Amino acid sequence: MSNPMFNISYGLYVLTANDGQKDNGCIINTVTQVTSDPNQITIAVNKGNYTHDIILDTKAFTVSVISEAADFELFKHFGFRSGRDVDKFADFPAIECTSNGTLAVTKGTNAYIAGRVTKTWDVGTHTVFLADVVELKTLTDVKSATYSYYQEHIKPRTPAPSTKGKAVWRCTVCGYIYEGEELPEDFVCPLCKHGAADFEKVVS
């Protein structure tokens, strides 16, 4: 039986920000329109992401809405490595600069929304940012990719472990394998930074 939390419908987004010297981005799945007049959105960002720290400091970001045209390379590029270690935009030309000085991703996306943060809430592992929308643009009419679509059509299938009878835990987000009968409650995936709740037990 799957975790009921996985039944909540999510979109997928590339969240971008600029630290004054370089641009950075990460993958998030929580963007919500709060009001339409004024136009406001909230985003929830893991504190472990470098993009989180930039937004906390600069109050500016752009979310690019990932579409069903995206491939797994987009997720690997922005999701499985830290901007503290690499320049994610050094070899990624599919961009537009938005009015708040941050970049929109134009490959594998169908729209973008630029925001200016007006309020924050500390919610433990994440920060929730409330922002005024300062710019928005539709890029294509390709459908937005849901979290379920990503799982079924974009994320490569991870083969089962080769050691028969051995229990392992597999990250349902990126496929990372943790070997062991029990997964520590505070375990965080070293690739995608998701917690133990996003792992499933697999026995070969």
Secondary structure as UniProt FT lines:
FT   HELIX           4..7
FT   STRAND          13..18
FT   STRAND          23..28
FT   STRAND          31..36
FT   TURN            37..38
FT   STRAND          39..46
FT   TURN            47..48
FT   HELIX           50..58
FT   STRAND          60..67
FT   TURN            68..69
FT   HELIX           72..79
FT   TURN            83..85
FT   TURN            88..91
FT   STRAND          95..97
FT   TURN            99..100
FT   STRAND          103..105
FT   STRAND          109..122
FT   STRAND          126..138
FT   HELIX           147..149
FT   HELIX           150..154
FT   TURN            164..165
FT   STRAND          167..171
FT   TURN            172..174
FT   STRAND          177..179
FT   TURN            185..186
FT   TURN            190..192
FT   HELIX           196..198
FT   STRAND          199..203
//
